[in-house]
Amino acid sequence: MAQVVLCEVNNCTYWGSGNKCSAEAIYVVSSKGKQASNSEETDCKTFEPDA
């Protein structure tokens, strides 16, 4: 499993210095059903906006 998850969405609660995600788990889904053909067809459900 990946040790480092990078994220450029700096208004997410889990965003950290160096574009590192600090969430304990990452939940990614396909916007096209159960399979995706490319990264544009996926969404990060872990995202939570900063308060």
VMD Tcl script that draws the C-alpha trace (Angstrom):
set ca {
  {0.00 0.00 0.00}
  {1.17 3.54 -0.71}
  {3.02 5.22 2.14}
  {2.70 8.76 0.77}
  {-0.43 10.21 -0.83}
  {0.01 13.53 -2.61}
  {-2.78 16.06 -3.03}
  {-2.79 19.58 -4.48}
  {-6.23 20.57 -3.11}
  {-4.96 22.95 -0.43}
  {-8.42 23.78 0.93}
  {-8.95 20.19 2.13}
  {-8.86 19.44 5.86}
  {-6.29 16.68 5.21}
  {-3.92 18.74 3.04}
  {-0.45 19.09 4.52}
  {2.82 20.82 3.75}
  {4.51 19.47 0.65}
  {1.11 18.50 -0.82}
  {0.92 15.46 1.44}
  {-2.45 14.03 2.47}
  {-2.75 13.41 6.23}
  {-5.97 11.32 6.13}
  {-5.78 7.87 7.75}
  {-7.55 6.33 4.74}
  {-8.35 7.48 1.21}
  {-11.66 6.67 -0.46}
  {-11.69 7.03 -4.26}
  {-14.70 6.21 -6.43}
  {-15.39 6.06 -10.16}
  {-17.83 8.59 -11.55}
  {-18.63 6.09 -14.34}
  {-19.82 3.12 -12.26}
  {-17.50 0.46 -10.87}
  {-14.72 0.95 -13.44}
  {-12.76 3.97 -14.61}
  {-10.76 4.34 -17.81}
  {-8.63 7.26 -16.62}
  {-8.06 9.53 -13.62}
  {-10.59 12.10 -14.86}
  {-13.32 9.51 -14.21}
  {-12.47 9.25 -10.50}
  {-13.37 11.30 -7.42}
  {-11.83 11.51 -3.96}
  {-14.60 11.02 -1.38}
  {-12.12 11.67 1.44}
  {-12.14 15.41 0.65}
  {-13.45 17.65 3.44}
  {-13.25 21.43 3.02}
  {-11.38 23.48 5.61}
  {-13.62 25.08 8.19}
}
mol new
graphics top color blue
foreach p $ca { graphics top sphere $p radius 0.5 }
foreach p [lrange $ca 0 end-1] q [lrange $ca 1 end] { graphics top cylinder $p $q radius 0.2 }
display resetview
